[in-house]
Amino acid sequence: QKREKELSDKQASLEADAQKREKELSDKQASLEADTQKREKELSDKQASLEADAQKREKELRDKHAFLEADAQKREKDLSDKQAAFEADTQKREKDLSDKQAAFEADTQKREKELTAKLLE
């Protein structure tokens, strides 16, 4: 009876120890699963954040490119308009100069003719 009691106590002790170890393993596994889920969520959130940031940067670059393109076109038009105005002004000045030169020559011829007429009197 004594040996049976010792064996029974030993078996009970081993079973209690086994249950304790199973509970510890179960708790450890639950903890690892919770930690894994937490890390997966952190990675998912980080990836979502990086994707949103990348999309934001792409939009900023597209907007910047569109602005620079529009600015370049405006500058080209301004330059073309200034060049056209300069050419028109140059043609007007050349015509004014030609008209003045023609008027000067006509006046000179008139004066020469008047002078010749006076000399012949």
C-alpha positions as CSV (number, residue, x, y, z in Angstrom):
1,Q,0.0,0.0,0.0
2,K,2.8,2.3,0.8
3,R,4.4,1.7,-2.6
4,E,1.1,2.1,-4.3
5,K,0.6,5.4,-2.6
6,E,4.1,6.5,-3.5
7,L,3.5,5.4,-7.1
8,S,0.1,7.1,-7.1
9,D,1.6,10.3,-5.7
10,K,4.4,10.1,-8.2
11,Q,2.0,9.6,-11.1
12,A,-0.2,12.5,-9.8
13,S,2.9,14.7,-9.5
14,L,4.0,13.7,-13.1
15,E,0.5,14.4,-14.4
16,A,0.4,17.8,-12.6
17,D,3.9,18.6,-14.0
18,A,2.8,17.6,-17.5
19,Q,-0.3,19.7,-17.3
20,K,1.8,22.6,-16.0
21,R,4.2,22.2,-18.9
22,E,1.3,21.9,-21.4
23,K,-0.3,25.1,-20.0
24,E,3.1,26.9,-20.2
25,L,3.5,25.7,-23.8
26,S,0.0,26.8,-24.6
27,D,0.5,30.2,-23.0
28,K,3.9,30.6,-24.9
29,Q,2.2,29.6,-28.2
30,A,-0.6,32.1,-27.6
31,S,1.9,34.8,-26.7
32,L,3.9,34.0,-29.9
33,E,0.8,34.1,-32.0
34,A,-0.3,37.4,-30.5
35,D,3.2,38.8,-31.0
36,T,3.2,37.5,-34.6
37,Q,-0.2,39.1,-35.3
38,K,1.0,42.4,-33.8
39,R,4.1,42.4,-35.9
40,E,2.1,41.5,-39.1
41,K,-0.3,44.4,-38.3
42,E,2.7,46.7,-37.8
43,L,4.2,45.6,-41.1
44,S,0.9,46.0,-42.9
45,D,0.4,49.5,-41.4
46,K,4.0,50.4,-42.4
47,Q,3.5,49.1,-45.9
48,A,0.2,51.0,-46.2
49,S,1.9,54.2,-44.9
50,L,4.8,53.8,-47.4
51,E,2.4,53.2,-50.3
52,A,0.4,56.3,-49.3
53,D,3.6,58.3,-49.1
54,A,4.8,57.0,-52.5
55,Q,1.4,58.0,-54.1
56,K,1.6,61.4,-52.5
57,R,5.1,61.9,-53.8
58,E,4.1,60.7,-57.3
59,K,1.2,63.2,-57.3
60,E,3.5,66.0,-56.1
61,L,6.0,65.2,-58.9
62,R,3.2,65.1,-61.5
63,D,1.8,68.4,-60.2
64,K,5.4,69.9,-60.3
65,H,6.0,68.6,-63.8
66,A,2.6,70.0,-65.0
67,F,3.5,73.4,-63.4
68,L,6.9,73.5,-65.0
69,E,5.5,72.4,-68.4
70,A,2.8,75.2,-68.2
71,D,5.5,77.7,-67.1
72,A,7.8,76.8,-69.9
73,Q,5.0,77.2,-72.5
74,K,4.1,80.6,-71.0
75,R,7.7,81.7,-71.2
76,E,8.0,80.5,-74.8
77,K,4.8,82.4,-75.7
78,D,6.0,85.6,-73.9
79,L,9.3,85.3,-75.7
80,S,7.6,84.8,-79.0
81,D,5.3,87.8,-78.3
82,K,8.3,90.0,-77.4
83,Q,10.2,88.9,-80.5
84,A,7.1,89.7,-82.7
85,A,6.8,93.1,-81.0
86,F,10.5,93.8,-81.5
87,E,10.3,92.8,-85.2
88,A,7.2,95.0,-85.7
89,D,8.9,97.9,-83.9
90,T,12.1,97.4,-86.0
91,Q,10.1,97.5,-89.2
92,K,8.3,100.6,-88.1
93,R,11.6,102.3,-87.2
94,E,13.1,101.3,-90.6
95,K,10.0,102.7,-92.4
96,D,10.1,106.0,-90.3
97,L,13.8,106.3,-91.1
98,S,13.2,105.6,-94.8
99,D,10.4,108.2,-94.9
100,K,12.6,110.8,-93.1
101,Q,15.4,110.1,-95.5
102,A,13.1,110.5,-98.5
103,A,11.7,113.7,-97.0
104,F,15.2,115.0,-96.4
105,E,16.2,114.2,-100.0
106,A,13.1,115.8,-101.4
107,D,13.7,118.9,-99.2
108,T,17.4,118.9,-100.3
109,Q,16.4,118.8,-104.0
110,K,13.8,121.5,-103.4
111,R,16.4,123.7,-101.8
112,E,18.9,123.0,-104.5
113,K,16.3,123.9,-107.1
114,E,15.4,127.1,-105.3
115,L,19.1,128.0,-104.9
116,T,19.7,127.3,-108.6
117,A,16.8,129.5,-109.5
118,K,18.0,132.3,-107.3
119,L,21.5,132.0,-108.8
120,L,20.1,132.2,-112.3
121,E,18.2,135.4,-111.7
